[in-house]
Amino acid sequence: MLSPYTVLDLTDHRGELTAMMLGDMGADVIKVEPPDGSPSRRLAPFLEDAPKPEQSLNFFSYNRNKRGITLDLHAEPGRRTLLTLVGKADFFIESAEPGEMASLGLGFDELRKRNPRLVYVAITAYGQDGPYSGFAANDLTLAAMGGPMSLQGHPNRPPVRITVPQVWLQTSAEAAVGAMTAHALMVRTGEAQFVDVSAQTAMVWTMLHGMAAHAIQGFDINRGGSDLQLGATKVPVVFECADGYVVMINVGSTMVKFVHWLVEDGIVPEEWIEGEDWPTYERRFLQDMPVTYPLEETVEATRRYVRNYTKRELLERGLREDITIAPVSTTEDLTRFRQLEERGFWLQAPLPDGREMPAPGLFARLTETPMGVRCWAPSLGQHNGEILGGILGLSSGEIAEATGSERA
């Protein structure tokens, strides 16, 4: 799909997924690292038995389908070499602090002189300018400033973020979309494009309908914990099962079929089936109209039922009988999730310590332009000779100057 295009990836953990997505779609991605390696090579977890620069599983996870070189961008030979590469590239992706690349003579204004058809993508916490552009930021503060933490957690306790850090992954995915959109505009206009990606803005999109709540209803959605606010009524939606938790809303159309499950297991008497007009149940209790079985009773019956079954049992029966029951999956649960297994999502990855392990696969399976893994994460400076010598024609001495290895 993107095989004609070349991507220069100068990001760290804040943007490596962006270039990897383009690489998965076929682009030739060149990962440009400083002489001592990207900071993401120093992020846990680590493979202790692997060579030191290759021990980070974090780096391994987000740098497949990339060739790797090192350049010392704080020295003139390194900057000169990068500018030569820019002339041959289609995308330039970086995650430096605002103004940092420009201070090195490698900002958008300089690079588009070298390549007037370049798509330049800059990934930062709050964008290139504005009142917050110079603020320090991490996953926690961006999850708060972006808004989603306002929706997460129990209302009587402090807000929480998603357990596994997500901010820079969401941002990177948005950056990949921005890069492709800008490229389409570049093709139409023939002009270089600048994509300013703000992690804070990217996190706003994760709020889903919470983004537009105030405009529609006049007030924001507040944290409800494991309860769903329906009018003036709070309805529990998270229920403990035999091996964890599931999410389901036991009102309205759900109860039409679910009541039969309750009767089968002896949780409620058989008259519950005909004793209530279940299709109109939700509307009636929301309007304070009479119902045969109060919401508290249906909730307690649901709790008693789901305690006897595993997440997988509840999910699979729900799928068979068209009842929405969603497991609250741990990371370990996902590695055994049947849908991912049957769709061939997991790939066998050769780890830097010599072992093979299942690894997350491609984000989409396409028929006409199938994606694939051509190579796994490069070792530090693995392709210096191939790219700097073979493509750019630099001598061994010039390569040493550009990479800073003559000063090591």
C-alpha positions in Angstrom: 0.0 0.0 0.0 2.7 2.5 1.0 5.7 0.7 -0.6 6.7 3.6 -2.8 7.2 5.9 0.2 10.0 6.5 2.6 9.5 7.6 6.2 12.2 9.1 8.5 11.3 8.2 12.1 13.1 10.4 14.7 10.6 9.7 17.5 11.0 8.1 20.9 8.3 6.3 22.8 6.0 9.2 22.2 5.6 8.5 18.5 7.3 5.2 17.5 3.9 3.6 16.9 3.1 6.2 14.2 6.0 5.2 11.9 5.4 1.5 12.7 1.8 1.8 11.4 3.1 3.3 8.2 5.7 0.6 8.0 3.1 -2.1 8.5 1.3 -0.6 5.5 4.5 -1.1 3.4 6.4 2.1 3.8 10.2 2.0 4.0 10.8 3.4 7.5 14.3 4.5 8.5 14.6 4.8 12.3 17.1 7.6 13.1 18.5 7.3 16.6 21.2 9.3 18.5 24.6 7.5 18.9 23.6 6.1 22.3 20.2 5.0 21.0 16.6 6.2 21.4 15.5 6.9 25.0 12.8 4.3 24.4 15.6 1.6 24.4 15.9 2.4 28.1 12.3 1.8 29.0 11.2 -1.4 30.9 10.4 -4.2 30.7 13.8 -5.7 29.8 15.1 -8.9 28.5 18.1 -9.3 30.8 19.8 -12.0 28.6 19.8 -9.8 25.4 22.6 -7.5 24.3 22.2 -4.3 26.4 21.0 -1.9 23.6 18.4 -4.5 22.6 17.0 -5.4 26.0 13.9 -3.1 26.0 10.7 -4.9 25.1 9.1 -1.5 24.8 11.4 -0.6 22.0 11.0 -4.0 20.4 7.2 -3.7 20.4 6.9 -0.5 18.5 9.8 -0.6 16.0 9.1 -3.5 13.6 9.2 -2.9 9.9 11.9 -0.3 10.3 15.6 -0.1 9.3 17.8 1.6 11.9 20.6 4.1 11.6 22.4 6.4 14.1 23.2 10.0 13.5 24.7 12.7 15.8 22.3 15.6 15.1 24.3 17.8 17.5 27.2 17.8 15.0 27.3 19.3 11.6 28.1 16.0 9.7 25.1 14.3 11.3 22.7 17.1 10.4 24.1 17.3 6.9 23.5 13.6 6.4 19.9 13.9 7.7 19.2 16.7 5.3 20.4 14.5 2.4 18.0 11.8 3.6 15.2 14.3 3.8 15.6 15.0 0.1 14.8 11.3 -0.6 11.9 11.0 2.0 8.2 11.4 1.9 7.4 11.6 5.6 9.4 13.1 8.5 8.1 12.2 12.0 9.6 13.6 15.2 8.6 13.9 18.9 11.1 16.5 20.1 10.1 19.4 22.4 8.5 22.4 20.6 11.2 24.4 18.8 14.0 21.8 19.4 14.3 20.6 15.9 14.2 24.2 14.5 17.1 25.1 16.9 19.2 22.4 15.1 18.3 23.8 11.7 16.0 20.8 11.1 12.5 22.4 11.6 9.8 22.3 9.0 10.7 25.6 7.3 14.3 24.3 6.7 13.3 20.8 5.6 10.6 21.9 3.1 13.3 23.9 1.3 15.2 20.6 0.9 12.0 18.7 -0.1 9.0 20.7 -1.2 6.8 17.6 -1.1 7.6 16.5 2.4 5.0 15.7 5.0 6.4 16.8 8.4 4.7 15.3 11.5 5.5 16.8 14.9 4.2 15.0 18.0 4.2 16.9 21.3 2.2 17.0 24.6 0.3 20.2 23.9 1.2 21.2 20.3 3.9 23.6 19.0 2.5 26.8 20.5 -0.1 28.0 22.9 -0.2 28.5 26.7 0.7 24.9 27.6 3.3 24.2 24.9 6.2 24.4 27.3 4.6 22.4 30.1 6.2 19.2 31.3 3.9 16.2 30.7 3.5 12.5 31.2 0.8 9.9 30.7 -1.0 10.7 33.9 -1.1 14.5 33.4 -2.1 14.2 29.8 -4.9 11.8 30.7 -6.1 14.4 33.1 -5.6 17.5 30.9 -7.2 15.7 27.9 -10.4 15.0 29.7 -10.9 11.2 30.0 -10.0 11.1 33.7 -13.0 13.2 34.4 -15.1 10.2 33.3 -13.1 7.5 35.0 -13.3 6.3 38.6 -15.8 6.4 41.5 -17.4 9.7 42.2 -16.4 9.7 45.9 -12.7 9.0 45.2 -10.0 10.7 43.1 -10.2 10.1 39.3 -8.1 7.4 37.7 -6.4 6.8 34.4 -6.4 3.5 32.4 -3.9 1.2 34.1 -1.8 0.5 31.0 -0.4 3.8 29.7 -2.3 4.8 26.6 -1.7 8.5 25.9 1.2 8.3 23.5 -0.3 5.2 21.8 -3.6 7.1 21.1 -1.5 10.1 20.0 0.6 8.1 17.7 -2.4 6.5 16.0 -3.9 10.0 15.5 -0.6 11.1 14.1 -0.6 8.3 11.6 -4.1 9.4 10.4 -2.8 13.0 10.3 0.2 12.0 8.2 -1.9 10.1 5.6 -4.4 13.0 5.4 -1.7 15.5 4.9 -0.1 13.3 2.3 -3.3 13.3 0.3 -3.4 17.1 0.5 0.2 17.3 -0.6 -0.5 15.1 -3.6 -3.4 17.4 -4.6 -1.5 20.7 -4.0 2.1 19.7 -4.6 3.1 21.6 -1.4 4.8 20.3 1.8 2.6 19.9 4.8 3.1 20.3 8.5 1.1 18.1 10.9 1.0 19.5 14.5 -0.1 16.6 16.8 -1.1 17.4 20.4 -1.4 14.5 22.8 -3.9 16.5 24.9 -6.2 16.9 21.8 -5.8 13.3 20.9 -7.0 12.3 24.4 -10.1 14.4 24.0 -11.3 12.1 21.2 -11.2 9.1 23.6 -14.0 10.6 25.6 -16.5 9.6 22.9 -20.0 11.0 23.6 -18.6 12.8 26.7 -17.1 15.4 24.3 -20.5 16.6 23.2 -22.5 16.1 26.4 -22.6 19.7 27.5 -23.6 21.0 24.1 -26.5 18.4 24.0 -27.7 18.3 27.5 -26.4 21.4 29.1 -24.0 19.7 31.6 -21.0 17.5 31.5 -21.1 13.7 32.2 -19.6 13.0 35.6 -17.7 10.0 36.9 -20.1 7.3 37.8 -17.8 4.4 38.7 -19.4 1.1 37.8 -22.9 2.7 37.6 -24.7 4.0 34.6 -26.8 7.1 35.1 -30.3 6.7 33.5 -32.3 9.8 34.2 -32.4 10.1 38.0 -31.6 6.4 38.4 -28.2 4.8 38.7 -28.0 1.3 37.2 -25.0 -1.0 38.1 -23.3 -2.3 34.9 -20.3 -4.1 36.3 -20.9 -7.5 37.9 -18.5 -10.0 39.6 -18.4 -13.4 37.9 -16.6 -16.6 38.7 -13.2 -15.4 37.4 -13.4 -11.6 37.3 -16.0 -9.1 36.1 -18.4 -8.6 33.2 -20.3 -5.5 32.0 -24.0 -5.8 31.1 -27.1 -3.6 31.4 -29.8 -5.7 32.7 -32.8 -3.6 31.6 -35.0 -3.4 28.6 -34.2 -5.6 25.7 -31.5 -7.5 27.7 -34.1 -8.8 30.2 -36.4 -10.1 27.4 -34.0 -13.1 26.9 -31.9 -12.9 30.1 -35.0 -13.6 32.3 -35.1 -17.1 30.8 -31.5 -17.7 31.9 -32.5 -16.7 35.4 -35.4 -19.1 35.5 -33.3 -21.9 34.1 -30.9 -21.6 37.0 -33.6 -21.2 39.6 -32.5 -17.7 40.4 -36.1 -16.4 40.0 -39.5 -18.2 39.7 -40.9 -18.9 36.3 -43.7 -16.3 36.6 -41.0 -13.7 36.0 -41.1 -14.5 32.3 -44.8 -13.5 31.8 -45.1 -11.4 34.9 -43.5 -8.3 33.4 -43.6 -6.6 30.0 -39.9 -6.6 29.6 -39.6 -4.7 26.3 -41.2 -1.6 27.9 -39.6 -2.2 31.4 -36.8 0.4 31.0 -39.1 3.2 29.7 -41.6 2.6 32.5 -39.2 2.6 35.4 -37.5 5.7 34.0 -40.9 7.5 33.9 -41.8 6.4 37.4 -44.5 4.1 36.0 -45.5 0.9 37.8 -43.2 -2.2 37.3 -43.8 -5.7 38.6 -40.2 -6.3 39.7 -38.3 -3.4 41.0 -34.8 -2.6 39.5 -33.2 -3.6 42.8 -34.6 -7.1 42.4 -33.4 -7.6 38.8 -30.0 -6.3 39.7 -29.7 -8.7 42.7 -30.9 -11.6 40.5 -28.3 -10.7 37.9 -25.5 -10.7 40.5 -26.5 -14.1 41.8 -26.5 -15.6 38.2 -23.2 -14.3 36.9 -21.3 -15.3 40.0 -21.7 -18.9 38.8 -20.1 -18.5 35.4 -16.7 -17.4 33.9 -16.2 -14.4 31.7 -15.8 -16.7 28.7 -18.9 -18.7 29.4 -21.0 -15.5 29.7 -19.6 -13.9 26.6 -20.1 -16.9 24.4 -23.6 -17.6 25.5 -24.4 -13.9 25.1 -23.0 -14.0 21.5 -25.1 -17.1 20.7 -28.3 -15.6 22.1 -27.8 -12.0 21.2 -27.3 -10.5 24.7 -24.5 -8.0 25.2 -22.2 -9.2 27.9 -18.6 -7.8 27.8 -15.8 -9.3 29.8 -13.5 -7.0 31.7 -10.3 -8.4 30.3 -6.9 -8.3 31.8 -3.8 -8.2 29.5 -3.4 -11.9 30.2 -7.0 -12.5 29.2 -6.4 -10.9 25.9 -3.6 -13.3 25.1 -6.2 -16.1 25.2 -9.1 -14.3 23.7 -10.7 -16.6 21.2 -11.5 -14.0 18.6 -7.9 -12.8 18.4 -6.7 -16.4 18.2 -9.1 -17.4 15.4 -8.4 -14.3 13.4 -4.6 -15.0 13.6 -3.8 -11.8 15.3 -0.8 -13.1 17.3 2.5 -13.4 15.5 5.6 -15.3 16.5 8.3 -12.8 17.2 12.0 -13.5 17.5 13.1 -11.7 20.6 16.6 -10.2 20.9 17.6 -12.9 23.5 17.0 -15.7 20.9 13.6 -16.8 22.1 10.3 -16.7 20.1 7.2 -15.3 21.7 3.7 -14.4 20.5 3.4 -10.7 19.8 0.5 -8.4 18.8 -0.1 -8.5 15.1 -1.2 -6.1 12.4 -4.0 -3.6 13.1 -6.0 -4.6 10.0 -6.2 -7.5 7.6 -6.6 -6.2 4.0 -7.5 -8.3 1.0 -6.2 -6.2 -1.9 -3.1 -4.7 -0.2 -2.2 -7.1 2.6 0.1 -5.9 5.4 2.9 -8.0 6.9 6.0 -8.0 9.1 9.1 -7.8 6.9 11.5 -7.3 9.8 11.5 -6.9 13.5 13.0 -4.0 15.5 16.5 -3.1 14.3 19.6 -3.3 16.6 21.4 0.0 17.3 22.9 1.3 14.1 22.1 -2.0 12.2 21.7 -0.4 8.8 24.3 2.3 9.0 26.4 0.7 6.2 23.4 -0.2 4.1 21.8 3.2 4.2 24.6 5.7 4.8 27.1 3.8 2.7 24.9 2.0 0.1 22.2 4.6 -0.5 24.0 7.9 0.3 27.4 6.7 -0.8 29.3 7.9 2.3 32.7 6.6 2.9 33.5 4.8 6.1 35.2 7.9 7.5 32.1 10.0 6.6 29.8 7.5 8.2 31.9 7.6 11.4 31.7 11.4 11.4 27.9 11.4 10.8 27.2 8.8 13.5 29.6 10.2 16.0 31.4 6.9 16.3 34.8 8.4 15.7 34.3 10.2 19.1 33.2 7.1 21.0 
